[in-house]
Amino acid sequence: MPVTEPAAQRDLARITLSILGIGVLIVGSFRVLLPFLGALLWATMIVVATWPLMRRAQARLGGHRGVAVAVMTVVLLLVLFVPLYLALATLIEQSGRVADLARTMPELRVPPPPAWVDALPLVGHKAAARWDALAALSQEELARRVAPYLGTALTWFAAKAGGFASLVIHFLLTVVISAILFAKGEGAAEALRRFFRRLAGERGEAIVELSGKAIRAVALGIVVTAAVQTALAGIGLVALGVPFAGLITAVVLVFCIAQVGPLLPLVPCVIWLYATGSPGRGTVLLVITIVTQTIDNVLRPVLIKRGADLSLLLIFPGVIGGLLWLGVIGLFVGPVILAVTVNLLQSWISSGLGEAMPTGAPAIDAGPAVARGAGKITSSV
């Protein structure tokens, strides 16, 4: 029986209203979850990256999931809140010194450059000339030039100190969500696999595994490498008696995670040691700086390959682009997006041409994921 025009119009109206209703629900849910989205993303990345550690802890604790979750939660609290406490203590400790520096600014004088500055290759003569120009300024002129920078520093200091409350809440939410995901990891992984299986069939399930491998590769290659670099730098700073060693070490960690490297915070420390008449300690710190800067070229590729057999041409652009796009969380999101996109593109091209995936390509293969069954968690979570 042919469909009448009013019936077709009613079907069109029903479909339109259904799509609008679904859109309203999606937007509304996103708005409700928006305050928790950052903590949810961080918790997901942390749990995916540390899931093998949790399973290992559970095996050593007699298979008790609750005890293993408690241990991982306590470790996560220590990892997140101990640096936060140290940073807060450093800010409070240095607040008096910043105020003293602001009061003594009119009496500030720059000493003449040491002889070794002019002997530096390439930049030594220009650096010594600039240093001499600053040393020749009167106290009033020097204070006038430095005052805008000091005001900016004080404004930044006040803004960061005022943001600690929101940062603590964000960390607490991350820890709570991480504990839930640790406890219900298998269920969350299966729900995610079922969703992507419904969306893209067996290939969608393989996407979940690929995403987990990319996250773990970044966690091993970027975070572990940054931790090793920070440990080397921190040990050197403390052993050589550099002032504010804890604060400088925290800055080194941030710079290493951001893929900038430890040179920017460590080179001024080397210069300070030479300028204060400690060339021996300065040379030792210079060697530590060079080792710390170059070790990532060896350690990072090895760790990334251990996390997943993904091309470094996907990992590095994903890390840098994700960092510029989303901040620190983009370190993990960027490689996942690139890896999934490239694999889907290669699979689509090969299937359209009736060819198999190239041998060297990181092809999506859902077979192992399907064979493991619905009740067993994949290696991605």
N, C-alpha and C positions, 0 to 999 in steps of 0.2 A: 504494500500500500504506500503510495507516494506521500512524502512528508509535506504537509501544508505549510504555507508561508507563515502563519501565526506560530505554529509549533517550532519552525526553524528560528524565528525571532526569539521565542522563549528560551530555546537552547542557547542562543548567542548571549542573551541577557544573563542566563544562569552561569555560563562559562566566565563572562566578564566579571560578574559579582564574586564568583569563587576566586578568581585571580586577584581581585582587589582585596578580598578578605584575607587571603594568604599573605599578600603583600603587607597588609596592616599588621597581621600577627608577627611577621618577620621583623618589620621595623620596630614594633612595640617591644618585642623580646630583646632586640638589640639595644634599644634605649634603656630597658630595665637592667640589662647585664653590662652596660657600658662602664659603670664604675668598677666592675670586677674583671673587665676584659684583660687589662694589663697583668693583674695577678694570675688570672687563668692561663694566659699565654706563658708566663714565666714558670708557673707550676708544671704545665705540660712539658715544657722543654727540660726542666730539671728532672722530672720523673722518667721521661723517655731516656735521657742521657745516663741516669744512675740506676735504671731498672736492673741491669745485671748485678750491680752491687747489692741491691736489696734482696734479690733472689739468693745471692751467695750468703748474705747475712742470715736469711731465713733458714738456709740449709745448715748453717753452723749452729743455729739456735734451736735445733731439734724440729724444724719445720713449723714453728709457731709464727704465723703471719703477724699477729698483734704485737709480739715482742720485737720482731724485725721492723715493723712500721714505727714503733716507739723509738727504736735506736736511730733509724734514719731521720726521724723528725727532730730528735735532739741534736744530731750532727748538723742538720740543716739550720737549726736555730743558732748553733754555735758559729757556723760558717757565715750566716747573714748578720747576726747581731754583735759578734765580737768585733769585726771591723767597724761596724757602725758606732759601737761604744768607744772604740779607740779614736775614731775620727771626731766624735763629739767631745771627748775629753781633750783632744788636741786643740779643737776650736776654742774651748773654754780656757784652756791653759794659755793659748796665744792671744786671747782677746786683750789681756792687759798689756802685752808687748806691742800690739798694734796701736793701742791708745798712746803708749809711751812714744812710739815712733812718730805718731801724728803731732805730739806736743814738742818733740825735739826736732821737728823738720826744719825750723828756721836756723838751727845750728849745724845742719848736716853739711859735711864737706867730703868731696871725693878725693882719695889719695892719688898721687901720680901712679901711672902704670908701672909694673915691674919690668925689668929688662927682657924677660923671656917672652913677653907679649909681642914685642917688635920682631923677635926672631922666629915667630911662627910662620910657616910657609903659606904663601898665597894671600892670606888675610891679615898677617901680622902687622904690616906697616899701616894699613887703614885702621885696624882696630886700635893700635897705639895712638894714632892721630885723633880718633874720636875720643878716646879715653883722656888724652891731654886736654882736649877742648872742654870736656866736662870738668876736669880738675881745675881748669883756669876760671870757671864761673864763680861769681861771688855767691855767698850764702843765700842772699835774697833771690837772685836769679835762678839758682838751682832749686830752691824751694818752690818758686813760681812754676818751674817746668815740671816738677815731680808732683805737685799738688793735684792736678787732674787725675793722674794715674792712681794716686793714693785714695782719692775720693771714689773712683770706680772700684778699687779693691775693697774699700769699706762697705760700699753698697752691696757688692757680691757677697761679702762675708755675712752681712745682716740677712740677705735673702736666703742664703743657704742654711744659716742657723734657724731661721723661721720655718724652713721646709722640713725639718727633721720629724715633726709630728706626723705629717702626711706620709713620710717615708717609712716610719715605724709601722703605721697602719697597713701600708702596702706590703711590707715584709710579712706582717702577721697573716694577712690574707693569703699570701703566697704559701706560707708554711701550712696553714690549715687546708688549703686546696691540695697541696702536695701530699699531705697525710691521707686525705680521702682517696686520691688517685693511687697512692701506694697500696692502700687497703683494698681497693676495688679495681686494680689495674686490668685484670683479665676481662672483667665485665665491660669496662670502658673500651678496651681494645676490640672486643667482639662487636660492641655496638657501632664503633667506628667502621669496622670492616663490613658489617651488614649494610650500613648506610651507603658506603662507596660501592659495594657489590650491587646494591639496588640502582645506584646511579650509573655505573659503567661496567657492570658485569664482573667477570673475573679480573679484568684489567684494573678495575677500581680497587679491588682488594689488594692487588700488588702495589698500587700507589701508596697505600698506608705503610707497607713495609719499606718501600723506597724512602718515604718521608722520614721514618724512624732512623734508617741508616744514615741519611744525610744529617739529621740532628746529632746523632752520636758521633759522626765523623767530625763535625764542627766542635762538639764538646771536647773530644780528645785532642784534635789538632790545634784549636784556637785557645781554649780555656786552659788545658793542661800545659801547653807551651808557655802561655802567659804566666801561669803559676810558677813554672820552673825559672823563667826569667826574673820574676819578682823575687823569688827566694834567693837567687844568686845576688841580685842587686841589694836586697835587704841585708844579707849576711855581710856583704862588703861594706855597706854604709855603717852598720853598727860596729863592725870590727875596726874600722878606720876612724871611728869617733866623729863622724860627720854630724853636725847639729840637725835636729828635726828629722832624724833617720826614719822614724815611723811614718811621718807625714809624706816624706819623699817616696818611701816604699809604696804607700797607697797610691800616689800619683803614677808611679811606674806601672803598677797593676792596671790602672785605668788606661794608660797609654798603650800598654801591650795588648789588652783586650780590644782596644779600638784600632789595632794594627798600625799605630804610629811608631811604636818602638820605644825603647828606654833611653834613647840618646838625649832627648830634650830635657828630662829631669836630671840625668846623671852628668852631662857635660858641664853644667854650671858648678856642680860639686867638685869635679876635677879641677876646674879653673880656680875655685875657692881654695882648695888645698895647695895648689901651686902658689897662689897669691899670698897665702898666710905663712909661707916659708916651710912647707912640708912637701918637698918634691918627691921624696920616697913614697909617702902615702898617696900622693897624687898619681904617681906612675902605677902603683898597684891598682888604684881605682880605675885608671885609664884602661889597664888590661882587662879588669872585670867588666868594664863598660863594653869593650870590643867583643869579648866573649858573649856577654848577655845579648848584644845586638845581633850577632851572627848565628847564635845557636838555633834560632827559629828556622833558619834555612835548612838545617839538617833534621831537627826534631819534628817540626810540623808536618812535612810530607809523610814521614814514617807513621806518625800517629793518625793522620787522616786516612791513610791506606788501611790501617788496622780497624778503624771505625766502619769504613765502607769502601768498596772498590769503585769509587767515583772519581771522575777526572778532576784534576786540580784546576782545569780551565773552567769547571762549573763551580768549584768551591770558592776560589778566590774572588771572582767577580760577584758571586752571590754574597760573600761576606762583606766586601767593601760597599757594594750597592745597597744591601740591606741595612748596613750601618748608617749610610747617608739618608736612607729613606725613613727608617723606623727607630733609629737609635740603636742601643745595645741589643735589644730583642731582635733587631733585624739581622744580627750576626747569624741567628739560627733560621729565621724565616726566609732570608734571601736564598741561601743554597737549596732549601727545600723547594722553593718555587721554581728555580732554574732547573733542578734535577728532574722534577716531575714534568715540567714543560718540555724539556728536551727529549725525555723518554717517550712522552705521548706523541710528540712530533715525529720522532723516528718510527714509532710503531704505526702511526697513521700513514706515513709515506710508504713503508714496507708493505703494509696490508693492501694499500691501493695499487701497488705495482705487482702484487702477487709474489713478493720476494720475502725471504727470511731476513731477520735482523742482521746487520753487519756483525762480524765476529768481534770486533773491538768495541762495539757499542754497549753501553750498560743497559741491555734490554730488560723490559719488564717481563717477568715470568711469574705468573700467579699460581703455577702448579704446586710448589711446595707449600704455599700458604693455604691452599684449599685442602691439601692432603693432611695437614696437621689437625684439621677439624675445628669445630666451633668452640670447643671448650678449652683449647690450649692457646695461651697468649703468644703472639708473634714476637719476633725479635725486635720489632719496632717499638713496643711498649712493654 
